[in-house]
Amino acid sequence: MVREDEIWDVVVAERAALASVLAGLTEAEWDHPSLCAGWRVRDVAAHLIAGPQLTWPKLLATMPAMLRYGFNGMILRDGRRRGDSPVADILGQYARCAGDRSWSARARR
């Protein structure tokens, strides 16, 4: 059985590795379409670091969009909105949150 702390060690290491790759991208690469239909690289990057930043109010605020667009539509819109942030802000989110060891740090506290 894998221990939870071992899983988090891998998650934290992967977030750090991704942040390192992202820091080396050009502006054109940030705006390049990803392999996920409708998502740019920047949208995916912002989406992947969103979890540790969730709060209950932010989570509840997504409910109207989920009812209107469905779960996948809400996630797509949220990813695009987050991806519209400046690159420096997205990288700053990795710097602040990559070491977080909870699925939704703010929501669980």
PyMOL commands that set and color helices and strands:
alter all, ss='L'
color gray80, all
select helices_A, chain A and resi 4-23+27-30+41-48+51-53+56-61+63-83+87-97+105-108
alter helices_A, ss='H'
color red, helices_A
deselect
rebuild
show_as cartoon
